[in-house]
Amino acid sequence: MSASNSGTGQAPFDVGALARWMHNQGLLDRAELTTRALTGGQSNPTFRLISGAQQFVLRKKPPGPLLPSAHAVDREYKVIKALQGSDVPVPKVFAFCDDDSVVGTPFFLMEFLDGRVMVDQSLPGMSPLERRAIYEEMNRVIAALHKVDPAAVGLADFGRAGNYFGRQIARWSRQYQETRTEEIPALDALIEWLPAHIPPGDQTTIVHGDYRLDNLVFHPSEPRALGLLDWELSTLGHPLADFAYHCMSWHIPATLWRGIGGLDLKALGIPTEREYIDLYSRATGLDGFEHWDFYIAYNLFRMAAILQGIARRAVDGTAASADAIETGSKARPLAEIGWKYAQRYDASKK
């Protein structure tokens, strides 16, 4: 019986205890494991596990004091398991464990997907046709998610139906106030403005909560998604809030952070935002885009609040990623862009 660590340093848990637990669960042929920390993600520490020809991915809660609703690996496991066999590509899941004695915090195990994870949304090195195919596949996957009936896959109780924007605005306002490391006037202005401008009408679907290019694993050579990852923020909610979050990329300058704003999209072969919205609308039948500037302002506020939480974890020394301080510093400029869209929404309604 043996266990070892490799890759980006020692695993912060007893790999031997994990190997024995997995062997006892019938998941490993033998109680031997090597581990490798996987990069990416600011939230739940993630590790690739290798035992002979067998491979797994482990997602666990980080150590230390956490906000009550954060790092919900149990919810991640539940939604990924529920979507097995649906039109939404997800990895297979194998087990969830809430026994802290195994790796120190709750965790779950899923399959390792051997494919491409692309971070730069301008997709350097690809042809215009290849880029368009990737964007069309991203659109297909989020549309497929929003067409899933929550009750049909056992997720009727995965969140509360109705008043999604009101509840989310309150949640992220509270998180920002609890994790504040600096004064951000634009974020304070959005906290006051958003609740008073929530559009009428409501819809409820499963929402991913963090849908973006680098949370998809693509086939090594085809423009086909093998799996959608990072379901930590998933719940039942408004599909257009989820889709507009994904579309923030068109509004964030490429020079700032993870955006394609200001790029020559036609030359790149990347759809314009309007084309992308129309593609989604045809697939889902969802409309309501007259409130698009509100949705974008809301999502930039939400993203800024999330990044402020990362900044706080960096200060506290509990952030999962080494670049947490730099990532957290993006909260202010994103909030300022969000406030501009709030003002534009106001102007459009006069």
PyMOL commands that set and color helices and strands:
alter all, ss='L'
color gray80, all
select helices_A, chain A and resi 15-24+73-82+100-103+128-147+151-153+164-179+185-197+213-215+239-250+265-268+273-284+289-316+324-328+331-348
alter helices_A, ss='H'
color red, helices_A
select strands_A, chain A and resi 2-5+32-37+46-51+54-60+93-97+107-111+205-207+216-218+225-228+235-237
alter strands_A, ss='S'
color yellow, strands_A
deselect
rebuild
show_as cartoon
